[in-house]
Amino acid sequence: MKSLGMKKALALVAIVLVLMLGLDRIEGVVRDRAYHRNLATQAVSQSLAGAQTLLGPLLHVSCVETWDVLQGNEHERKLVEQRQERTHVLAPTELSVGGDAAPQVLKRGLYPIPTYLLHGQIQARWDQLEALRPAPTQKNSRLQCGAPVLMVAVTDTRGVRSAKLTALGQERMLKPGTFHAVYKQGLHALLPDAVRHQTEPLQVQLNLELAGTEQLSIVPLGEQSTIHVRSAWPHPSFGGHFLPSEREVRADGFDAHWRLSALATSASQDVVAGKPLCAWSWNEGGPGEEVDAPPIDNCAQSVRLRLIDPINPYTLADRATKYGLLFVALTFVTVGLVELLQRRAVHPVQYLLVGSALSAFFLLLLSLSEHLPFALAYGVAASACVLLLGYYAVHMLGRLGQGLLLGLGIGVLYGVLFVLLRLEQTALVVGSVALFAVLASIMVLTRKVDWYGLGQGARSGEAGVQA
């Protein structure tokens, strides 16, 4: 009777709440696996080298200025020496960075981590060297300056595999460190003191092999900077302060060019001001959430590229799980319509089993995608669930045709979900149109249904059963 219908409705509400709790737990598993993937990336970074930011070549000279100051009163005066240390930095007039970032995928447990080895060729030219000949700032002072230092800074020196510097027509010895107060990690070479007084331009060439994990940033230090990076990795992500002027992304790799002038970038001023180099890291608050840290305005301007995996199973599994409740609701509505229209009673336990099978799909998808390509894992998980639900629906609804139709409908849902997961820019509009189409179909199919008559028929049927 009416109380029985109310009890069934309350039971279905309770079942939906239980399934929502289960889907939430599955989302927690996805986030946990993504967290462990981040830990694997950190482990590879600690063993190989982390994300790299490249700065240089850069010239700087350290000077010490001393002068005497008369101190004391008129009865007792003495000369006291004052001292000031400062560093004068000179960015190149023209900077050209080119290289091939050879990718290599390393595995830590179940997790593949993309790394690279940059074979870089760097050329720099300084047209004017007056900044290396600083003038005294105090009257009658004594100014002593050390030899000019040519430096190249990186954020993780463990990634330096080899480096060869050619300057003043000959190869120069590179040593660890930079002698710079802010950018301490890197390489340096001492140049002859005569460089500070030469009038012709200074040109240097550096061949550098630099390893890193996932990300590479380059500071466009020159008044005119040209950066060209190519790689066999087919899925780059470009970011930082500047996007490439030209790019070509192919199935066998990418080719990217940046052309920047001092009118567009404040990189040289950032370096003079001592802004830090940021080895851009992606701290994931959840699968697919990328947050730059630290804030981009606090870092020296740079161009940045990242080797990404667009078929990240954790991002896709998280996106799929968000549709779980919609799957359950559409399936329950379909079963409920069959129950009302065909006068076929479906027990709440059967609703629970159907909803549990739908929820199990997402956990099955996550576990399989860690061992199989995502498309194959999706196909296996979806096929298993469609076959199970179709077989169960034949017996639950009592008719072969209705059971097969329900299984086919669930298969269509899985197909639409797969399309949504593969889309990025148009996922929302496709999902909205699909949901509207489902709602419109239900309304068209039930346009002539006498809902009051169904309710009265159900109550009379229940009364007949009790009699």
C-alpha positions as CSV (number, residue, x, y, z in Angstrom):
1,M,0.0,0.0,0.0
2,K,1.0,3.6,0.4
3,S,3.3,2.8,3.2
4,L,5.0,0.1,1.2
5,G,5.7,2.7,-1.7
6,M,7.1,5.1,0.8
7,K,9.3,2.5,2.3
8,K,10.7,1.6,-1.1
9,A,11.3,5.3,-2.0
10,L,13.2,5.7,1.3
11,A,15.2,2.5,0.6
12,L,16.2,3.9,-2.8
13,V,17.3,7.2,-1.3
14,A,19.4,5.3,1.2
15,I,20.9,3.2,-1.6
16,V,21.8,6.3,-3.5
17,L,23.5,7.8,-0.4
18,V,25.4,4.6,0.1
19,L,26.6,4.6,-3.5
20,M,27.6,8.2,-3.3
21,L,29.7,7.3,-0.3
22,G,31.3,4.5,-2.3
23,L,32.0,6.8,-5.2
24,D,33.6,9.3,-2.9
25,R,35.9,6.6,-1.5
26,I,36.8,5.6,-5.1
27,E,37.7,9.3,-5.8
28,G,39.9,9.1,-2.6
29,V,41.7,6.1,-4.1
30,V,42.3,8.0,-7.3
31,R,43.7,11.0,-5.4
32,D,45.9,8.7,-3.3
33,R,47.4,7.0,-6.4
34,A,48.0,10.5,-7.9
35,Y,49.8,11.5,-4.7
36,H,52.0,8.5,-4.9
37,R,52.8,9.3,-8.5
38,N,54.0,12.7,-7.3
39,L,56.2,11.0,-4.8
40,A,57.6,8.9,-7.5
41,T,58.4,12.0,-9.5
42,Q,60.2,13.5,-6.5
43,A,62.2,10.3,-6.0
44,V,63.4,10.4,-9.6
45,S,64.2,14.1,-9.2
46,Q,66.3,13.3,-6.1
47,S,68.2,10.5,-7.8
48,L,68.7,12.1,-11.3
49,A,68.0,15.9,-11.3
50,G,65.0,18.0,-10.8
51,A,63.2,20.5,-13.0
52,Q,65.9,22.8,-14.5
53,T,66.1,26.5,-15.0
54,L,69.0,27.7,-17.1
55,L,70.5,31.2,-16.7
56,G,73.4,32.6,-18.7
57,P,76.0,33.1,-19.8
58,L,76.4,36.1,-17.6
59,L,79.4,38.3,-16.8
60,H,80.1,39.7,-13.4
61,V,82.9,41.3,-11.5
62,S,83.3,41.8,-7.8
63,C,84.8,45.0,-6.5
64,V,85.8,46.3,-3.1
65,E,85.9,50.1,-2.5
66,T,87.7,51.5,0.5
67,W,88.1,55.1,1.7
68,D,89.2,56.9,4.8
69,V,86.8,58.9,7.0
70,L,88.0,61.2,9.7
71,Q,86.2,60.6,13.0
72,G,86.3,61.9,16.5
73,N,86.1,65.3,18.2
74,E,88.5,68.3,17.8
75,H,90.8,67.0,20.5
76,E,91.2,63.5,19.2
77,R,90.6,62.6,15.6
78,K,91.6,59.5,13.6
79,L,91.2,58.0,10.2
80,V,88.8,55.1,10.0
81,E,88.7,52.9,6.9
82,Q,85.3,52.4,5.3
83,R,84.6,49.4,3.1
84,Q,82.0,48.6,0.5
85,E,81.6,45.4,-1.6
86,R,79.5,45.2,-4.7
87,T,79.1,43.1,-7.7
88,H,78.6,44.5,-11.2
89,V,76.6,42.3,-13.6
90,L,76.5,42.5,-17.3
91,A,73.9,40.6,-19.4
92,P,74.7,39.8,-23.1
93,T,73.7,42.0,-25.9
94,E,72.7,38.9,-27.9
95,L,71.9,35.4,-26.6
96,S,71.1,32.3,-28.7
97,V,70.1,29.1,-27.0
98,G,69.5,26.0,-29.1
99,G,69.2,22.4,-28.2
100,D,67.7,19.0,-28.5
101,A,66.0,17.7,-25.4
102,A,66.3,13.9,-25.8
103,P,63.5,12.3,-23.7
104,Q,63.7,9.2,-21.6
105,V,60.9,7.7,-19.6
106,L,62.0,6.2,-16.2
107,K,59.8,4.1,-14.1
108,R,59.5,4.2,-10.3
109,G,57.2,1.3,-9.3
110,L,54.1,1.6,-11.5
111,Y,54.7,5.2,-12.4
112,P,56.4,6.4,-15.6
113,I,58.3,9.6,-15.2
114,P,59.5,11.6,-18.3
115,T,63.0,13.0,-18.1
116,Y,65.3,14.6,-20.7
117,L,68.9,15.2,-21.6
118,L,69.4,18.6,-23.2
119,H,72.2,18.8,-25.7
120,G,72.5,22.6,-25.7
121,Q,74.5,25.1,-27.8
122,I,74.6,28.5,-26.3
123,Q,76.2,31.6,-27.9
124,A,76.4,35.0,-26.3
125,R,77.9,38.4,-27.4
126,W,78.6,41.5,-25.4
127,D,79.0,44.6,-27.5
128,Q,80.0,47.0,-24.6
129,L,82.0,46.0,-21.6
130,E,82.1,49.4,-19.7
131,A,80.0,47.9,-16.8
132,L,83.0,45.7,-16.0
133,R,85.0,48.9,-15.4
134,P,83.1,50.5,-12.5
135,A,84.0,54.0,-11.3
136,P,84.5,54.9,-7.6
137,T,81.5,56.2,-5.8
138,Q,83.5,58.0,-3.0
139,K,86.0,60.8,-3.3
140,N,89.6,59.7,-2.9
141,S,88.6,56.1,-2.6
142,R,90.5,53.0,-3.5
143,L,88.8,50.5,-5.9
144,Q,90.0,47.0,-6.4
145,C,88.2,44.6,-8.7
146,G,88.7,40.9,-9.3
147,A,89.0,39.1,-12.6
148,P,85.8,39.0,-14.7
149,V,83.8,35.9,-14.1
150,L,81.7,34.2,-16.8
151,M,79.0,32.1,-15.2
152,V,76.1,29.8,-16.1
153,A,73.5,29.1,-13.4
154,V,71.2,26.1,-13.2
155,T,68.8,25.1,-10.4
156,D,70.2,21.6,-10.0
157,T,73.9,21.1,-10.8
158,R,73.6,17.3,-10.6
159,G,72.1,17.4,-14.0
160,V,75.2,18.8,-15.6
161,R,76.7,16.0,-17.7
162,S,79.3,17.9,-19.6
163,A,80.2,21.5,-20.5
164,K,82.7,23.1,-22.9
165,L,83.3,26.8,-23.1
166,T,85.1,28.7,-25.9
167,A,86.0,32.3,-25.3
168,L,88.6,34.7,-26.7
169,G,89.5,32.2,-29.3
170,Q,90.3,29.3,-27.1
171,E,88.7,26.7,-24.8
172,R,88.4,27.9,-21.2
173,M,88.3,25.7,-18.1
174,L,84.9,25.6,-16.3
175,K,84.7,25.0,-12.6
176,P,81.8,24.4,-10.2
177,G,80.1,27.4,-8.6
178,T,79.3,30.9,-9.9
179,F,80.8,33.3,-7.3
180,H,77.4,35.0,-7.4
181,A,75.6,35.9,-4.2
182,V,72.1,34.8,-5.4
183,Y,72.6,32.3,-8.2
184,K,75.1,30.0,-6.5
185,Q,74.5,26.7,-8.4
186,G,76.2,26.4,-11.7
187,L,79.5,26.8,-13.5
188,H,82.0,29.5,-14.0
189,A,85.2,30.4,-15.8
190,L,87.7,33.2,-14.9
191,L,88.5,35.5,-17.8
192,P,91.7,37.6,-18.1
193,D,91.6,41.0,-16.5
194,A,92.3,42.5,-19.9
195,V,88.8,41.7,-21.0
196,R,87.5,44.5,-18.9
197,H,89.4,47.0,-21.0
198,Q,88.9,45.6,-24.5
199,T,86.9,47.6,-26.9
200,E,85.8,45.0,-29.4
201,P,82.8,42.7,-28.7
202,L,83.3,39.6,-26.6
203,Q,81.8,36.4,-27.9
204,V,81.5,33.0,-26.2
205,Q,80.1,29.7,-27.0
206,L,79.1,27.0,-24.6
207,N,78.2,23.4,-25.3
208,L,76.2,22.0,-22.4
209,E,74.6,18.7,-21.6
210,L,72.0,19.1,-18.9
211,A,69.6,16.4,-17.5
212,G,66.4,17.1,-15.8
213,T,62.9,15.8,-14.9
214,E,59.8,16.8,-16.8
215,Q,60.4,20.6,-17.0
216,L,63.0,23.0,-18.5
217,S,63.0,26.8,-18.2
218,I,65.4,29.2,-19.9
219,V,65.9,32.9,-18.9
220,P,65.9,35.2,-22.0
221,L,68.7,37.2,-20.6
222,G,70.0,39.1,-23.7
223,E,68.8,42.4,-25.2
224,Q,67.9,40.1,-28.1
225,S,67.3,36.5,-27.2
226,T,66.6,33.6,-29.5
227,I,65.7,30.2,-28.0
228,H,65.1,27.1,-30.1
229,V,64.3,23.7,-28.4
230,R,63.3,20.5,-30.2
231,S,62.6,17.1,-28.9
232,A,61.2,13.7,-29.9
233,W,58.5,14.0,-27.1
234,P,55.2,14.5,-28.9
235,H,53.3,16.1,-26.0
236,P,54.9,19.4,-24.8
237,S,53.2,22.0,-22.6
238,F,54.5,25.5,-23.0
239,G,54.2,28.1,-20.2
240,G,56.3,30.5,-18.1
241,H,56.2,34.2,-18.9
242,F,56.3,33.8,-22.7
243,L,54.7,31.3,-25.2
244,P,56.7,30.3,-28.3
245,S,56.8,32.7,-31.3
246,E,56.6,29.6,-33.5
247,R,55.8,26.0,-32.7
248,E,55.3,22.7,-34.5
249,V,54.0,19.8,-32.6
250,R,54.0,16.5,-34.5
251,A,53.4,12.8,-33.7
252,D,57.2,12.3,-33.6
253,G,58.1,15.4,-31.5
254,F,58.0,19.2,-31.4
255,D,60.0,22.2,-32.5
256,A,59.6,25.5,-30.6
257,H,61.1,29.0,-31.2
258,W,61.1,32.0,-28.9
259,R,62.3,35.5,-30.1
260,L,62.4,38.1,-27.4
261,S,63.8,41.6,-26.9
262,A,64.6,43.6,-23.9
263,L,61.5,45.7,-24.8
264,A,59.3,42.7,-24.0
265,T,61.1,41.1,-21.1
266,S,62.6,42.3,-17.8
267,A,64.7,39.2,-17.4
268,S,68.0,41.1,-17.2
269,Q,66.6,43.6,-14.7
270,D,65.3,40.6,-12.7
271,V,68.7,39.1,-12.6
272,V,70.3,42.4,-11.5
273,A,67.7,42.7,-8.8
274,G,68.4,39.1,-7.6
275,K,65.0,37.5,-8.3
276,P,65.3,33.8,-7.8
277,L,65.3,31.2,-10.5
278,C,62.2,29.1,-10.2
279,A,62.3,25.4,-11.0
280,W,58.6,25.4,-11.7
281,S,56.9,22.5,-9.9
282,W,53.4,21.3,-10.2
283,N,51.9,20.8,-6.8
284,E,48.8,18.8,-7.4
285,G,45.9,19.5,-5.1
286,G,44.1,16.8,-7.0
287,P,44.4,14.9,-10.3
288,G,44.7,17.4,-13.1
289,E,45.1,20.4,-10.9
290,E,48.4,22.2,-11.6
291,V,49.5,25.1,-9.5
292,D,52.7,27.0,-10.1
293,A,54.8,27.5,-7.0
294,P,56.2,29.9,-6.1
295,P,54.1,32.8,-7.6
296,I,55.3,33.7,-11.1
297,D,55.8,37.4,-10.3
298,N,58.5,36.5,-7.7
299,C,60.8,34.8,-10.2
300,A,63.1,35.9,-12.9
301,Q,61.2,35.8,-16.2
302,S,61.7,32.7,-18.2
303,V,60.3,30.6,-21.0
304,R,59.2,27.1,-19.9
305,L,58.3,23.8,-21.4
306,R,57.1,20.6,-19.8
307,L,57.1,17.0,-21.1
308,I,53.6,15.8,-20.2
309,D,51.6,12.6,-20.5
310,P,48.2,13.6,-21.9
311,I,46.8,10.2,-21.2
312,N,47.4,10.5,-17.5
313,P,45.3,7.6,-16.0
314,Y,44.8,9.4,-12.7
315,T,43.5,12.6,-14.3
316,L,41.2,10.6,-16.6
317,A,40.0,8.3,-13.9
318,D,39.2,11.2,-11.6
319,R,37.2,12.9,-14.4
320,A,35.4,9.6,-15.1
321,T,34.5,9.2,-11.4
322,K,32.8,12.6,-11.3
323,Y,30.2,11.2,-13.7
324,G,29.5,8.2,-11.5
325,L,26.4,9.6,-9.7
326,L,25.0,10.6,-13.1
327,F,25.4,7.0,-14.3
328,V,23.6,5.6,-11.3
329,A,20.8,8.2,-11.6
330,L,20.2,7.5,-15.3
331,T,20.2,3.7,-14.8
332,F,17.9,3.9,-11.8
333,V,15.5,6.1,-13.8
334,T,15.5,3.6,-16.7
335,V,14.9,0.6,-14.4
336,G,12.2,2.5,-12.6
337,L,10.4,3.3,-15.8
338,V,10.5,-0.3,-16.9
339,E,9.2,-1.3,-13.4
340,L,6.2,1.1,-13.7
341,L,5.4,0.6,-17.4
342,Q,5.8,-3.2,-17.4
343,R,4.3,-3.8,-14.0
344,R,7.5,-5.6,-13.0
345,A,8.5,-5.2,-9.4
346,V,12.2,-4.6,-8.8
347,H,13.5,-5.1,-5.2
348,P,15.7,-2.4,-3.6
349,V,18.4,-5.0,-3.2
350,Q,18.5,-5.4,-7.0
351,Y,18.8,-1.6,-7.4
352,L,21.7,-1.8,-4.9
353,L,23.5,-4.5,-6.9
354,V,23.1,-2.6,-10.2
355,G,24.4,0.6,-8.6
356,S,27.3,-1.4,-7.1
357,A,28.3,-2.8,-10.5
358,L,28.2,0.7,-12.0
359,S,30.4,2.0,-9.2
360,A,32.8,-1.0,-9.5
361,F,33.5,0.1,-13.1
362,F,35.5,3.2,-11.9
363,L,37.7,1.2,-9.5
364,L,38.3,-1.4,-12.2
365,L,39.2,1.3,-14.7
366,L,41.8,2.8,-12.3
367,S,43.4,-0.5,-11.5
368,L,43.6,-1.7,-15.1
369,S,44.9,1.7,-16.4
370,E,48.0,1.4,-14.2
371,H,49.0,-1.7,-16.2
372,L,47.4,-1.2,-19.7
373,P,47.0,1.7,-22.1
374,F,44.1,3.8,-20.9
375,A,41.9,3.1,-24.0
376,L,42.3,-0.7,-23.6
377,A,41.8,-0.6,-19.9
378,Y,38.6,1.4,-20.4
379,G,37.3,-1.0,-23.1
380,V,38.0,-4.0,-20.8
381,A,36.3,-2.5,-17.8
382,A,33.3,-1.2,-19.7
383,S,32.8,-4.5,-21.5
384,A,32.9,-6.5,-18.3
385,C,30.4,-4.2,-16.6
386,V,28.0,-4.1,-19.7
387,L,28.0,-7.9,-19.9
388,L,27.4,-8.3,-16.2
389,L,24.6,-5.7,-16.1
390,G,23.0,-7.0,-19.3
391,Y,23.0,-10.6,-18.0
392,Y,21.6,-9.5,-14.6
393,A,19.0,-7.2,-16.2
394,V,17.6,-10.1,-18.3
395,H,16.7,-12.0,-15.1
396,M,15.8,-8.9,-13.1
397,L,13.3,-7.6,-15.6
398,G,12.2,-11.1,-16.7
399,R,12.5,-10.5,-20.4
400,L,15.4,-11.0,-22.7
401,G,14.7,-8.0,-24.9
402,Q,14.4,-5.6,-22.0
403,G,17.6,-6.9,-20.4
404,L,19.5,-6.5,-23.6
405,L,18.2,-3.0,-24.1
406,L,19.2,-2.0,-20.7
407,G,22.7,-3.4,-21.3
408,L,22.9,-1.6,-24.6
409,G,21.9,1.6,-23.0
410,I,24.6,1.3,-20.3
411,G,27.1,0.5,-23.1
412,V,26.1,3.7,-24.9
413,L,26.6,5.6,-21.6
414,Y,30.2,4.2,-21.3
415,G,30.8,5.2,-24.9
416,V,29.6,8.8,-24.3
417,L,31.8,9.0,-21.2
418,F,34.9,7.8,-23.2
419,V,34.3,10.5,-25.7
420,L,34.0,13.1,-22.9
421,L,37.2,12.0,-21.4
422,R,39.1,12.4,-24.7
423,L,37.7,15.9,-25.2
424,E,39.1,18.9,-23.4
425,Q,37.7,22.2,-24.9
426,T,34.3,20.8,-25.9
427,A,33.6,18.2,-23.1
428,L,31.1,20.4,-21.3
429,V,29.0,21.2,-24.4
430,V,29.0,17.5,-25.5
431,G,28.0,16.3,-22.1
432,S,25.3,18.9,-21.8
433,V,23.8,18.0,-25.2
434,A,24.0,14.3,-24.4
435,L,22.2,14.8,-21.0
436,F,19.5,16.9,-22.7
437,A,19.0,14.2,-25.3
438,V,18.5,11.6,-22.6
439,L,16.0,13.8,-20.8
440,A,14.2,14.6,-24.0
441,S,14.0,10.8,-24.9
442,I,12.5,10.0,-21.5
443,M,9.9,12.8,-21.8
444,V,8.9,11.7,-25.3
445,L,8.6,8.0,-24.4
446,T,6.5,8.8,-21.3
447,R,4.4,11.6,-22.8
448,K,1.2,9.6,-22.8
449,V,1.7,7.9,-19.4
450,D,-1.1,8.3,-16.9
451,W,1.1,8.7,-13.7
452,Y,-2.0,8.8,-11.4
453,G,-3.3,5.7,-13.0
454,L,0.0,3.9,-12.5
455,G,0.0,4.9,-8.8
456,Q,-3.6,3.6,-8.4
457,G,-2.7,0.4,-10.2
458,A,0.3,-0.1,-8.0
459,R,-1.8,0.4,-4.9
460,S,-4.6,-2.0,-6.1
461,G,-2.0,-4.5,-7.0
462,E,-0.4,-4.3,-3.5
463,A,-3.9,-4.6,-1.9
464,G,-4.6,-7.7,-4.0
465,V,-1.3,-9.3,-2.9
466,Q,-2.2,-8.7,0.8
467,A,-5.7,-10.1,0.4
